[in-house]
Amino acid sequence: MINYVMVGTNRFDEAVAFYDALMTNMGATRVYAGERNVGWGWGIGTSMFIVTKPFDQRPSTIGNGSMVAFDVATPELVDALHAKALKLGGTSEGDPGPRGEHLYVGYCRDLDGNKFNFICYKQKSPVA
């Protein structure tokens, strides 16, 4: 089980505003906020997402090949969150749409270039 995922930022206040807007739409709330990092969660015992200024005080860099996947309830919410991320200044890394038989995904990058996606697992249609 993953306890939390953390991404670095060089634009702390802007990153907090970016993720505040997205996390609210995903039903997450701020669990804590400090001078160096802010975390959002979905309740006690669930995973958290954290944005932080790097502890070593060096500039934040993106992880090549790293990605955070946010589980959302519907394909419509994937579409809405992807559009909102772009409106907030993020960039698209893949328009929302089906990926394989059971997934619906939209890929983005945040203000610092961290890659993430919104993913919905579609239910199989019942056999008649």
Legacy VTK file of the C-alpha trace (Angstrom):
# vtk DataFile Version 3.0
C-alpha trace
ASCII
DATASET POLYDATA
POINTS 128 float
0.000 0.000 0.000
1.265 3.477 -0.832
1.112 5.941 2.057
1.889 9.065 0.024
3.327 10.365 -3.219
5.389 13.574 -3.195
6.446 15.817 -6.077
8.828 18.744 -5.915
8.158 22.284 -7.039
10.061 25.461 -7.772
6.814 27.452 -7.814
5.409 26.553 -4.400
2.490 28.980 -4.071
1.402 28.408 -7.666
1.722 24.624 -7.289
-0.383 24.669 -4.113
-3.110 26.667 -5.906
-2.914 24.306 -8.922
-3.343 21.179 -6.810
-5.890 22.776 -4.437
-8.178 23.258 -7.418
-7.694 19.729 -8.765
-7.798 17.931 -5.404
-11.064 19.637 -4.463
-12.666 18.217 -7.616
-11.395 14.759 -6.675
-12.885 14.911 -3.180
-9.565 15.374 -1.374
-8.978 17.914 1.373
-5.827 19.503 2.716
-4.470 17.286 5.435
-1.733 19.751 6.379
0.076 22.835 5.123
3.538 24.027 6.101
6.207 26.374 4.827
7.835 23.623 2.719
4.993 21.294 1.750
1.253 20.813 1.528
-0.559 17.480 1.584
-4.027 16.404 0.489
-5.852 13.215 1.391
-9.112 11.340 1.198
-9.424 10.303 4.841
-7.549 8.548 7.614
-5.814 5.435 6.353
-5.853 6.508 2.690
-2.987 7.650 0.515
-1.917 11.288 0.385
-0.519 13.507 -2.340
2.108 16.074 -1.297
3.776 18.956 -3.127
7.046 20.174 -1.617
10.015 22.463 -1.879
13.021 20.105 -2.027
14.564 19.559 1.400
18.118 19.991 0.087
17.149 23.473 -1.192
18.332 22.622 -4.703
15.971 23.256 -7.630
13.259 20.676 -8.131
13.576 18.528 -11.243
11.083 16.184 -12.834
11.604 12.443 -12.764
11.952 11.069 -16.276
9.583 8.121 -16.410
7.892 9.032 -13.124
4.149 9.579 -13.026
1.383 9.851 -10.446
-1.997 8.334 -11.358
-5.085 9.766 -9.642
-8.020 7.346 -9.523
-11.327 9.055 -10.370
-14.887 7.751 -10.577
-16.027 8.438 -14.143
-14.712 9.144 -17.643
-16.549 12.480 -17.469
-14.515 13.423 -14.394
-11.306 12.463 -16.230
-12.337 14.865 -19.013
-13.222 17.645 -16.567
-10.036 17.316 -14.507
-7.817 17.170 -17.598
-9.470 20.350 -18.927
-9.132 22.041 -15.545
-5.435 21.162 -15.308
-4.871 22.806 -18.695
-6.912 25.866 -17.673
-4.750 26.157 -14.536
-1.573 26.282 -16.653
-0.693 22.589 -16.949
0.080 20.946 -20.282
-1.411 17.912 -21.977
0.597 14.725 -22.308
-2.262 12.804 -23.914
-5.879 13.765 -24.457
-8.463 11.919 -22.386
-9.755 8.758 -23.960
-9.893 4.984 -23.788
-6.682 3.076 -23.219
-7.292 -0.577 -23.850
-10.553 -2.281 -22.985
-11.047 -1.125 -19.390
-9.288 2.207 -18.901
-10.143 5.823 -19.590
-7.181 8.143 -18.979
-6.053 11.746 -19.475
-2.358 12.661 -19.095
-0.977 16.054 -17.980
2.053 17.853 -16.646
1.856 20.347 -13.795
3.493 23.782 -13.637
6.902 22.233 -12.858
6.661 19.510 -15.517
5.729 16.620 -13.185
3.710 14.066 -15.150
0.417 12.756 -13.795
-2.845 11.340 -15.038
-6.457 10.927 -14.113
-7.603 7.337 -14.575
-10.979 5.643 -14.490
-11.463 1.892 -14.641
-14.507 1.168 -16.775
-16.726 -1.709 -15.744
-17.168 -4.650 -18.104
-20.637 -4.855 -19.553
-22.574 -7.767 -18.070
-23.052 -10.719 -20.383
-26.691 -11.038 -21.464
LINES 1 129
128 0 1 2 3 4 5 6 7 8 9 10 11 12 13 14 15 16 17 18 19 20 21 22 23 24 25 26 27 28 29 30 31 32 33 34 35 36 37 38 39 40 41 42 43 44 45 46 47 48 49 50 51 52 53 54 55 56 57 58 59 60 61 62 63 64 65 66 67 68 69 70 71 72 73 74 75 76 77 78 79 80 81 82 83 84 85 86 87 88 89 90 91 92 93 94 95 96 97 98 99 100 101 102 103 104 105 106 107 108 109 110 111 112 113 114 115 116 117 118 119 120 121 122 123 124 125 126 127
